Amino acid sequence: MAEELLRENDAFNSSHLTRWLLAAAFLASFGSSMLYGYNLAVVNSPAQYIKAFYNQTMIETYDWVPDESFLTVLYSLTVSIFAIGGMIGALLVGKLVTKFGRKGTLVRSSVLVFVGGALMGFSRTCGNPAMVIIGRFITGVHSGICLSVVPMYLGEIAPKNLRGSLGLVPSIHICLGVFIAQVLGLSELLGKEEHWPLLLSLVVFPTAVQLMLLPWFPESPRYLLIEKGNVHATIAALKWFRAKENIEAEVEEMQEEQRSLSSIQTISVRQLLMDRCVRWQVITILVLNIGMQLSGIDAIWFYTNDIFKNAGIPELYIQYTTVGTGAIEVIAGMLGCFSIEHLGRRPLVIGGFSFMAICCSGITVSIILQTQYSFMRYMSVGCVIGIVAGFCIGPAGVPFLITAELFKQSHRPAAYTIAGCLNWLSNFTIGFVFPFLEIATGPYCYLIFCAIGFGVAIYTTVIIPETKNKTFMEISQMFGPRNNVLKEELTSNGDLSLALMNKYGTLEEK
């Protein structure tokens, strides 16, 4: 019966983007990735109102007037606790996706958003600053989980020729989340003192939409087949996502990957780090994920207002200029999504990091010369826009996509755990260290980001192969010579074969 299902459709068009595949990509990103971008930017606009709330509750509750430095520390904790929660969420990814699946993890983790949103939304009514901080921490845990699980899910449900475009859909939603937070934070909308709890708690609405619709979508076919051994569920999922396409070749490719695994059990982070067969793949995700955060983009996001202020833009209009940069982020992200399947992964990474490095050096030059030449102030604004655009076109989403492509099914959860932890740790580090770095080195601090950007671009040129239109097995074999692994070690071990005619979809020994 299963064999008949496989051959039911004669047409074969691997490049076809079906409506259900597109819907799954947008729905998974809308209720998860977009919240990450929203939470990154949402605390910027109401900063003074949150500090005032902290000051008022301290006076009323403890009859104590805190000084400005204490309020700054408390607000900094409110901002940074999101990254700490994200790091913890990233550590949980491996166990969650193995136990509940990719889609199952997204659905179950959504409860964290409702808890965190409720805490932040009712914090002023209850007069409790801790509710804001705890709410930010809980939403950070959710973002830490979803930042890895969404690209993992999309990478596994997409055909190889659409993996790049669908893999960048989450990065578009991250940019969109930042832009929405900037727009809603305008003084004409929710950027007022009485509205800041509502502004922080709006995250529950996209999650509610996702929770109502995503459970109706299938689980990842690769997870169902390789990890659960359920052939019929795999075929049903593929037919849902591929519509009228022939899925036999895709199932055979999954079988080949399953047979190449010495075990269908998901390996741990320690086992991944010790596995010589993926040594250079691990090094690659280390370089890309650390480089993504240390390329200067976080420093730009944190201190955009200061740069615009130094450029002579009136303070009244800075918020609108910031919204303009958010719009550029969304447009650049869409350009990356539309061009990745034509240009490939390598050109976007190399070009993106190189362009960001040039713009970082441009900021240094403009700051040094702006005392002599007033027009140089506007060069710094242009360089900020250039860094944002360069980041969103390639480096913003490609590292998460490549993490899915470089590893086979048993290694993928551990790889995303490592990538996610490095991402959040680097994010937290640059936010904490940059002010001291700027004090110590002045405008020359941007040259450090310049060196990192060029370093990642060179590494990509020399080490990383192009993965466009390649299966996961083909990509593993491309790294074989560099890992000193024979091709025979990466191909089928002949121990297992899928019993297509077994109605339970279990595994049988040859």
N, C-alpha and C positions, 0 to 999 in steps of 0.2 A: 504493500500500500504506500509506504514511504517513497519507494522508488518511482511509483506512478505519479506521486505528487511532485517529485523533482522534475519529471519530464513533461509535466502538464502543459507548460508554455514553451513554444518553439522559438519565440523571439528572444534575441539576446542583445541588449543595449546597455552596457555597463555605465554609460555616461548619463543615463536618464535620471533627472532629479524629480522624484515623486513628491506629491503634496504631503504625504504622511512623513516622509523623511525630513522635509523642510519644516513641517509643523513640530516634529520632535526636537529638532535643533533649536528653533526659536522658543519653544515652550520650556525646555530644560534650561536655556540661558536666561530667559525672561524672569523666572522665579528664583534664580540662583546667582549667576554671574553678574547680572545687573545690580543686585543688592550689594555685591562687593564694591563696585564702583560708586554706588550711592553712599554707602557707609564711609568710604574714603573721604568724600568731599562734604558730607552733610553737616559736619561739626564746625566747618570754617565760618559760615555765615552767622550762626547764633552764639559765637564764642563769648562775646561780652555779656549776653543774657544768661548763659549757663554759669559764668563766673558770678554774676549778680545773684543768681539763685543760690549758689553755694554759700555766698557771703551772708545772705539773708537767713538761711536755715541755720547757719552756725550761730548767728546772733540770737535767734529765737529759741533754738534748742539748747544751746550750751552757754548762752549769755557771754559769748566770747567774740571779739572782733578780730578776724584773721587778717594778717597783713597781705600785701599784694603778692609776695613771693610764695606764700602758702597756697593762695588761690591759683597761681600759675602752675605750681606743682600738681595740684588737684586736677586742674584742667588738662595738663599734660598726661596725667594718668588716664583720664577719660579718653583721650585720643589714642594713646599707645596701647591701652588694654585690649583694643580691637586686634592688634597684631599678635599679642600674646595668645588670645583666644584662637586666632587663626593658626598659630603654630601647633597648638594642642589638637585642633581639628585635623590638621594635616597628619599628625601622628596616628590618628584613628582610622585613616582612610583604608589602609591595607586590610584590617580585620573586618571593617564594615562592608566593603565591596565583595569580600570573599563570602561572608555570611548571608548578606541580604541582596547581593547583586548590585549592578550599577544604578538602574532605575529605582530599585527598592531602597537604596541608600538615600537617593535624592528625595524620595517621598517621605521616608521616615525622619530625615533630618529637618524637614520643614517645621516640625513642632518647635524647634529651637527659636525660629524667627518669631512665632506667636508669643512665646514666653518673653524673649528679649524685647520685642516691640511693646508688649503690655507693661513691662517694668519701666521702660523709658517714657511711655505715654502717660502713665499715672504718677510719675515721680514728683511732679510739682504739686499735684493734688494731695499726695501723701506727705509732702515736705521732706523727702528723703533723697539726698544726693547719691547715696550708695546704689539706689535703684537705677540711676543713669549709668553708673560705672559697671554694675553687674549686667545690665542689659546690653551694653556695648561688648562686654566680654562674651556673652552668650551668642550674640549675632556674629562675633568674630569666629567662634567655634564653627558655626554654620558655614561661614564663608571659607574657612580653612578646609572643610570637607568638600564643599561644592567646587572650589577652585580647581581641585584635582579630578573629582568624579565626573563633572560635566564634559571636559575634553576627552576623558577616558571613554565615556558612554558614546559620545558622538564619533570618536575614532573607531569604535567597534561596530557601530551600526552603518557607517558610511561605506560605499564601495571605494576601491582604492583610487579611482580617478576623481572622486569628489571629497576625499578625506581632507584635503587642504582647505577647500572653501568652507566646508562645514566645521572644520577645526578652528577657524577664525571667527565663527559666529559668536562664541563666548566673549572674545576680546572686543567685538563691536558692542556688545551689551554692557561690558564694563565701562567703555567710553560713554555709552548712552546713559548709564547710571550716574557717572560723574556730571555729565551735562544736565540731567534732570535735577540733581541736587543743587547745582549752581543756579539754575533757573528758578526753582522753587524757593531758594534762599534769598532771592532779590527782595528788597525792602517793600516793593509794591505787592508781593505775594505773601509768602509765609515767613519772610525774614523779619518778623516783628517779635517783640518780647512775649506777647501772649500766645504765640503760635509755635514756639520752638519745641515743646513736647510732641505736638502733632507732626512737625517736620521730621523728628527722629523716628516716630513710630509708623510712618507711612509704609515702611518695608513690608508690613503684613499683607498689603493688598496684592502686590505681584505674587507673593507666595500663596495666597488663597486661590488665585487663578490657577497656578501650577498644581496645587493640591487637588483641585477639582478635576483637572483634565489629564495630567500626566499618568495617573494610575491606569488609564484605559489604553496606554501605549504598551507595546511589548518590551520585554527585557532584552538586553544585548544578546544577539544570536550567538556570538562567540562564547559568552559566558554560559549560555544554556547548553551548548554543544561540548565545549572543551572541558569545562569545570563540572557541569551537572550531568553530561552525557545524555541529555534529553533531545533526541533527534526530531521528534514530532513537534515539540515546542520551538525548536530551532527553525524548522521549515515554515511553521506558521508565522514566526516573527519575520523571517526573510520575505515571505510572500506579502506580508503587511507593508514592509518598507520598500520592496522592489516592484510592487504592483504586478504588471504583466510580463516581467522579465524572466528569463530562464535563470534559475538559481543553482543549477547542478554544479557548474564550475566553481562557484563560490563555496559551496559545501565541501567540495573536494579539496579546495585550498585550506579550509579549516581543518579537515581531516589530516592533511599533510602536516600542518602545524602541530596538531594534537599528537601525531605519531612521532614527531621529532622531540617531544618532551620526555625526559627520563621519568618524570612523575607529573601527574595532573594536579598535584597539590600546589597551592600557592606558596612560594618561598618567602622567607623572612628578609628583613633589611640586611641583617648580618650575612645571610647566605648570598644575597645579591652582591654585597661588597666583596665577598670571597670568591665569587664565580669568575674564573679567568676568561670564560667564553664571552662575557659582556663587559670586560674591563674598560674598553674605550667608549662603549656606550654610556657607562656610568660617569666616566670623566667628562663626556660631552654634556650630559645634563647638569653636571656640577658647574661647568664653565658657562653654559647658556643661562641657567637660572640665577647664578650669582651675578653674572655680567648684566643681566636684564635689570636688576635692582640697583647695581652700582654704576650704571651708565650715566647717572645724573638726573634721571627722570624724577625720582622721588624728591631730590633737592629742589628741582624746578617746581613740582607740585606744591611742596611745603612753603616755598618762598616766592611764588609768582607775584604776589601783591607787592612785596618789597622791591622786586626788580622793576615792576611797572611804576611804582612810586618814584624810584630813583630816575626813571626815564622821563619824569616830568608830567606824567598823566595825572590830571586832577583827581583827588581822592574820591570825589563823588562819582566819577566815571570808571574807577578801577573795577568795580563789581561787574560792570557791563563788558569791560575788556576781558575779564576772566571768563565770563560766559562765552565770549567769542572764541577763546582758546578751546573751551569745551566743545563747541561746534566743530572746530577744526579737527579735534580728536575723533569725533564720530565720522566725519568725511574721510579722514585718513584711514581709519579702520575699515571702512567699506571699500576703499581702493585696494587695500591689502587683500581683502576677502575675494574681490573680483579678479585680482591679478595673480594670485598664488598658484593656480593651476596652469597658468600660461608661462609664468616666469620660473616657478619652482621655489623651493624653500631657501636654498642657498643664496640666490640673488637678493631676496628680501632681507635676510639676516645680515649679509655682508654690507649691502647698501644702507640698511637702516642704522646699524651700529657705526659705520663709517661717517654717515651724514650727521649723526648725533655727536660724534667726536669732533668733527669740524665746527659744529655750532657751539660746542662747549669751549673750544679754543677761541671762537669768536666772542663769546661773553667775556672771557678774560681780557682780550684786546680792547673791547669796547669800554669796559669798566676802567681800565688803566688810562685810556685816552679821552674819556668823556669830560675830564676837567679842562682839557685843551680844546677839544672840538665838541660842541654841544650836540651836533647831529649824531655822534656816536651813541648817545643814549637810545636812540631809536634802533640802532643796530642790535643792541642787547634785546630789545623787544622782538625783533625779527628772529634772532637766534633762539629765543625761548619758544617761539612758534615753530621754528624748524626742528627743535629737539622733540617737541610734542608730536609733530607730524611724522618725523622719522621713526619715533618709537611705535606709534600706533599702526604704521604701515606694515612693519615686520616683527621687531623684537617683542611687541606686546603679546602676541598670541602664538608665534611659531615655536618657542620653547616648550609650551604645553602640548602642542601638536606633535612635535618631534619626540617628546617623552613617550607618547603612545606608540609611535612608529618604530622606535629603536628596540623595543622589547617584545618578546612573545608573551602569551597569555599568563603563564605561571610567574613571570618576572614583573609584569606591569604594575600590580598594586604596590609592591615594594619600591619600584622606581618612582611612582607618583608620591609616595610617602617621603622619599628623600628630596625630590624636587620641590614639593610643597613646603617642607620644613626649611630648606635653604632659602626659598623665596621669602617666606615670612621673617626668617631670622635676618636676612639681608635688609629687608624693608625696615624692620625695627632698628637695626644697627645704623643705617644711614640717617634715619630720622633723629636718632639720639646723638650721633657723632658729628653731623654736619655743622651745627652751630659752633662747636669748638674748633672744627677744622677751618671754618671760615674766619674765625678770630685769629687763628695761628698763622694762616697762609694768605689771607685776604683774597683777592680775585684769582690768585694762582691755584686755588682749590679746584677750580673747574678743569685745570690741566690734568688732574688725577683722573677725572671722569673721561677726559679725552684719551688718555693712555689706555684705560680699561676698554673703551669702545673700540679702539684700533686693535687691541689685543684679541678681543673676541672675534673681530672681523678676520684677522689673520688666522686664528685657530680654525674658524669655519672654512676658510679657503683651503687650508692644508689638510685637515682631518675629516671633516664631515662630508659624506657623499650625498648626492642628490637622491631624495627618497620619493620624489613625485612618481605616481603610477607604479609603485613597487609594492609587492605583497610583504607581509611581515617576515616571511621566511626569506625572501630575496634580500631584504635589508639586513637580516642577521648574517647571511652569507657574504654580503659586501664587507662587513666588519671582520670576517673570519681571518684573512691574512694579517691584518693589523693586530689581532688578538692571538696570533700564532695558533689558530685552531683549524684543523682539517675540515674540509667540506663534509666529509662523512660523519663528523661529530655533530653537525648541525642539521642533518637530514634524518629521515625516518630510521628509528631503531628497530622497526619491524616487530616490536613486542605487542602492539595494540592495534586493533582495527575496529571501526565502528560497524555495528550490526544494523544496517539500515532497515532491515526487514523486521527487527525486533520492535514490537509495538510500544515497549516501554522506553526505547532509546537508550538502553544500557550498553556497557562495554563488554566485549567478549574477547577472550584470549584466542590467539591464532592457533 
